[in-house]
Amino acid sequence: MPYYEKKSKWKLYLGAAGALVLAFSLFYTNYLAQKLTEGEKNKMLLWAKAYESISKNTADSETDMTVQLEIVGSNKDIPTILVQQDENKEIIVEGANFGKDKDTSIVYLKEELHDIKRSKISPIVIQTEFYTQLLYYKHSKILRLLTYFPIIQFFLILAFVLLGYIGFSGVRKAEQNQVWVGMAKETAHQLGTPISAIVAWIELLKMQNMDKDQHEIIGELNNDVMRLELIADRFSKIGSAPELSKVNIHQQLVQAVEYMRIRASKNIQFEVVDNNEQDIYVKLNGHLFDWVIENIIRNALDAMGNKGQIVVQILLKEQDVHIDITDTGKGILPQNQKLIFSPGFTTKKRGWGLGLSLAKRIIENYHKGKIFVKKSQLNIGTTISIILPVYK
């Protein structure tokens, strides 16, 4: 459990670090944009003064206008529209830096002038000897691109993070699958020797003189050993193609529940609810599916203690069958409901935290179904739901 708490904290820290990087990028880009905006405004003010000076001295041929002409001619990147005011009307005199054909198109310049006015960039007044002109300008292409840079950067970083996450998740999942396969096969191998020994001891006990009750006990022991053999055999084949067969889900669940009922306290009530009018069939591996149901019920028994109720309900919804297993135990904390299927997660003092994780893999990887906590309330109970595709 501490591992998953640390994992959640690391995600929070990484998210906060990413937000700080993005905030810094936005702040710095905005700072650069403001500086460029001020620079362009100063450049246009200088341009307007130079133009005004040229206009006032056109009749004086002796005045050297070289510097002013260079200033006016130096603007190659900021789009401008020069407008002359005439009796409350604005007449477009010229446009520059919109494009070769667009600079002379009055229709296009009127549209651009309208957009510039909407952008709230204040025009610069040029007062000549005979008339008043207004210099409208819009931000250069570089400045406009700079304002979009944080958005582009955000999506590029997001795409990079997503691709990295998908790649690393795929590698991690492949490694986990290899670990699970190896662990399952090693477990099956280690179970083989004690199971064989137990079978031998059972056969030896059968040779003794025993009463009826003792024979029943030996019979149940033999059933348990046979089930262990089947599970060990199936675990040894994990990693290979699953062997699924058409099974009546009602009969399979009744069989699994009955197996656990005999081994549970007499104060625990078991019930299988199936109100469907027709039999429901699914393709599954009976031994592995039984193991999943038994694992869920065993956890429910641990949560309830020696008294309570377990209800297994079968519901048919469109193309799927929903199996809801409800107990009256102590419930699961909200923050733990998504973690109980994670490897190593357990709230018990003793335990490996692998049962529900393996159950999830059996249901989702082998049977192409889903398993999740449908609902849980503290001191009221929990419902674990399994969804499997119906066989047709």
N, C-alpha and C positions, 0 to 999 in steps of 0.2 A: 504493500500500500504506500509506504513512503516514496517508492520509485515513481509512482504515478503522480504523487503530489509534486515531486521535483520536476517531473516532465511537464506538468501544467504550468509551474512557475517559469520554466525555461521558455515555454511558448509565450507566456506573458511578457517576459523580458525581451525576447526577440521581436515581438510585436511592438513593444514600446521603443526599442532601438530603431526599428524600421520607421515608426512614426516620427521619431526625432530627426532621422536622416531626411525624410521627406519634408518635414517642417523647415529644416535648415536650407534645403534646396529651394523651397518656395520663397523663404525670406531673402536668400542671397540673390535669386533671380529677380525678385521684385526690387531689390536694392539696385541691381545693375540696370533694370528697366527704367527706374526713376532717374538714374544718372544719365542714361542715354536720352531720356525725354528732355531733361534739362539742357543737355548738349545740343539736341536738335532745335530746341526753342531758341537758344542763344545763337545758333547758326542762322536761323531764320530772321532773328532780329538784326543780325549783322548784314544779312542779305537785303533786308528791307531798307536799312540805312544806306547801303551802297546803291540800291536801285533809286532811292529817293534823291540821293546826291547826283546821280547821273541825270535824272529827269530835270532837276533844277538847273543843271549846268550844260544842257544840250546846246544852248545858244552861244556859250562861251567856249570858243575853240582853243583858247590858250590854256585852259585848266587841264591838268594831267589827270585823266580818269583811269589810268592803267590798273591801279589797285582795285578800284571799285568794279571795273569790268572783270577782273580776275575773280573777285568774290562772287559776282553774279554768275559767272560761268563755271564756278567750282561746284555748284550743287548738281550732283549727278544721281543722287539716291533718294532725296526727299521729294515726294510728289507735291506739286504746288499748283494753285489756281489763283490767278490775279484777276480781281474783279474791280470794275470802276462803278462808283456810285453816281447815278444821274437821275435827279428828281425822284428820290425814293425808289429808284429801280437799280438793280444790279446787272451790269453788263459784263459778261465774261470776256476778258481781254486775251488771255492766253493760259495754256496749261503746260506743265512740264513733268517729265519723268513718270508718265502713266503708260507710255508705249508709243511707238512711232506713229501709228495711225490714230491712237486714242487722244494724243495731245492736241490734235486739230479737230476732233469731233465734238461739236457743241452739245449734242444730245448726251454723249457719254460724260462730258465734263459737268453738265447739269446734274446728272445722277450722282456723280462723285461729290459735287458740291453739297448736295442734299445730305449725303452720308457724313461728310466732314462736319457739317453743322450739327448733326445729331450726336456726333462723338464729343461735342462740347469742347473742342479745341478752339480757343479764342483766336480770332483773326488779328493780324498785325496791321495797324493803320499806316498807310504811306501817304503823306501829304505833299503833293507836288505844287507847283506854282499856280496851276489853273484848276485842278480837280483833286478829289480824294479817291484813293484806291485802297482796297483791302486784300491782304495776302492770306489766303487760306492754304493750309498744308495738312497733310496727314503723316502719320509716322512712317518711317522707312521700313522696307521689307525686313531688314535685320531685326529691328525692334519688334515688329509684329511677330516674327518667328520666335523671338526670345520670350514673349509672353506665353506662347504655346509650349515652350520647352518643358516646364514642370509637368504638364499633362502627359506629354510624350514620354518624358523620363519615368513618370509613375507607371504607365502601361508597359514600358520596356522592362522595368524592374519587376513588375508583377508577373509578366510573361516569363522572365528568367527564373523567378522564384518558383512559379508553378511547374515549369519544366524540370527544374532541379528537384522539386518535391516529388513529382511523379516518377522521375528516374530513380531517386534514392529509395522511394517507397517500394518500387518494383524490385529493386535489388534486395532490400530488407525483407520483403515478403518471401522472395525466393529462398533466402537464407533461412528464414523461419520455417518454411515448408520442409527444407532439408533437415533441419533440427528435429521437427516433429516426426518426420518419417523415420529418422534414425532412432529417436527415442521410443517410438511405438514398436519398432522391430526389436530393439534391445529389450524392452519390457516383455514382449511376447516370448523372446528367447529365455529370459530369466524366469518367467512363470512356468515354462515347460517342465523343468525338473521338479519343483514342489508339487505341481499338479499330478505328475506321474506318480510321485510318492503317495499323495493322498488317495489316488485311485487304488493303489496297491493296499493301503491300509483299510480302505472301505471293503475291498474284496476279502481281506483277512477277517474283518469284523463279521461279514456275512456268514462265515463258516462257524461262528460261535452260536451257541444256543441263546436266542434272544426272544423276548416276548413281543407282542404286537406293536406296542408303542415304540420299542427300540427299533423294530423293522421300519416303522414310519420315519423315524429320525434318520436312519441310514438312507432311506429312499430320498429324503429331502437333501441330505448331504451329497448324494449321488447326482441329484438334479443341479445343485450348485456347482459341482465339479464339471459337469457336462457344459454348463453355461460358461464357466471359466475357460474351458477348452475352446469353445466356439469363439469367444471374444479374443482370446490369445491368437487363435488362427487368423481371425479377421485383422487384428492389429498387425500381424506379421506381413499382411498383404497391403497395408496402407502405403500409398504412393503408386500403386498399380491401378489399372482401370477398375472402378467400382462394379461389383456384381449386384445388380438390382433386379428385383422380380416383382411381379404384380401381386399386391397384398391388400386384403380387406383391412382398412385402417381401424375399424371398430374392433374386430377380433384381435388385432395386434395390440391395441391399447388395453383391452380387457385382460389379455394374457400378461402384459407387463405390469399392470396395476395389481393383479392378483398375486403375482410373484412378490411384490413389495408388501402387500397387505399381510401376508402370512408372516413376514419378518418384522413387521412394525408392532408397536404397542396396541393392545386391544382397545385402548381409549382413543385411537385414531380412526376416524370414519373415512372410508373411501367411497367415491361415487363416480361412475362414468355416465355422462349425460349425452345422449345421441337422439335428437328429435328428427333426424332426416328420414324421409320416407323411403329412400333407396340406399342400397349399399354403396359405399364410397371406396374406390380403389386408387392406390398410389403405387408408384414404383420406388421401392426402397430395399435396403439391406436390413432384414429383420433383426439380426443380432446387434448391429451397430445402433439401429433405431431404439431397440429395447434398452441398450446401455444408456442412451441419451435420456430416455424417460426415467429410468431408474436413478440416474444422477440428479435430475431435477427433483424427483420425489425425495431422494435422500437428503438433499439440501433443505427441502420443505420440512422434513421430519426434524432435522437439526434446529430449524427456526421455531418450531412449535413446541418442542420438548416431548412430553408424554401425553399430551391431550390436544385435540384439534380436528380439523376436517380438511380433506384434500378432494377437490372436485376436478375431474377431467372432462371438458366439454368439447364436442366435435361440431363444428359449424361449416357448412358448405357455402362459399361465397364466390359466385361466378366460376372461374376456372381453377380455384384454389380451395384447399381444405384448411381451416383454421383450428388448431388444437390449443385450447386454453387450459393451463394447469394452475389452479388457484388453491392457495393454502391460507390458513388463519394464523400465520406466524407473526413474528415481530416486525416484519417489513424491511425495506431497504431504504437507506438514506438517499434523497434525490441526487446528490452529487456522486453517488456510487452506482447508480442504475445503469450507466453506460460503461462502467469499468468492470462489472462482474464477469464479463466474457473475455477480459484481457488476461494473457498468460501471467501467472504469478500473483494475481490480485486475490486476496482473501481477507475476510474479517475475523476468521477463526484463529484461535491461539495455535492450533495445530492444523496443518494442511499445506499442500503445495500450491493451491490456487490454479490447478490445471484442468479440473473436471469440466467446468462450464466452457472454458476455452476450447477444449477438445470437442465438446458437444456442438459448439458453434461451427467448428470446421466440418464436423460430420454432416450437419444439416445443410450448411451453405455450400461447401465444396463438393461433397459427394452426392447430395440429394437436390441441389439447386434450389433450396428453400431459404427461409429466413427464421431467425430466432431472436427474440428481444423481450425486454420487460414491458409488458403492456400497461400495467399500473401497479403501484405499491404505496401503501400507507403504513406509517409506523404504528405498531401495536394492533393493526387490523389485518394485514395480510398482503400477499403478493400474487400477481398473475403473470406467469411466463407464457408467451404465445409462440407457437411454431406454425409456420405457413409452408405448405407443400403443394406442388402442382398436382392436380387430379389426373389420373391415368385414364385415357379414353381409348 
